[in-house]
Structures are given as C-alpha cells and as structure tokens.
C-alpha cells in the first residue's frame, strides 16, 4: 500500500464508516420509539466534516 492509500483509509474511509454507524444506530433507535435524533445529528455532522476534509485534501476548498 502506498502512503496515499493508507492516508485515505485513516483520514476519510474509517471516519465516514463511523459516521454512517452513528446515523444507522440513531435510525434504529427511532424505529423502536427511542430518542435517536442526537445520534443521527452527530453522525450527519461527522459526515459533513469528513466530506469537507476530502475536498480540502483534494484542493477544491
């Protein structure tokens, strides 16, 4: 693996999967009539930060 590929996984892919896990857990909690809005919101913010980091690393921002 090259350094760029490892950086991609550490900086973008793994945090994105974590954010998706938070969103999924929140949706699961809401489906069972529990409070899950916090998890969905936190996961959404996390995904936005990861997307911003991706575009920042690509030189778009």
N, C-alpha and C positions, 0 to 999 in steps of 0.2 A: 504494500500500500504506500502510496506517496503521501507526503505531508499535507497536500491539499485535500485529499480524500479523508484522511483522519480528522483534519480540522472541520470538514463539512459535517462529519458524524457527531463530533463532540459539540460543535457550536450551533448546529442547526437541527439535525435529524433527531437526536435524542431529546432536546428540549421541546421540539414540536410534538413528539410522541407523548411526552409528559403532559403538555397542554391538552392534547386530544383525550388523554386519560381523565384529566380533570373534567372536561366537558362531558364525556361519557358517563362518569360517575354522577355528575350533577343531574343529567337527564334520567339516569336510573333512579336516583333518589326522588325526583319529581314524579316519576311514573308510579312510585309507591307512596305518594301523598306525603312526602317528607320535604324538608327545605333543601333545595339543591341549587337555588339561584346563585349562591355565593361561589360554588364550585364552577358553575357554568361561566359566571362573570370573570373569575380568576383565570380560568383556562382560556377564555377569549382574550383577555389582556396578555396572557403569556404568549399566545399565538401571534398577536399583533406585534409584540416585541421581537419574536423570532423572525417574523416577516420583515420588520424594519432592519434587523441585523443582516438578513440575507441581502436586501437591497443595498445596505450600507457597504457590505463586503464586495458586492459586485460593482460598486462605484456609481450607482444610479443616484443615490442621495448625497 
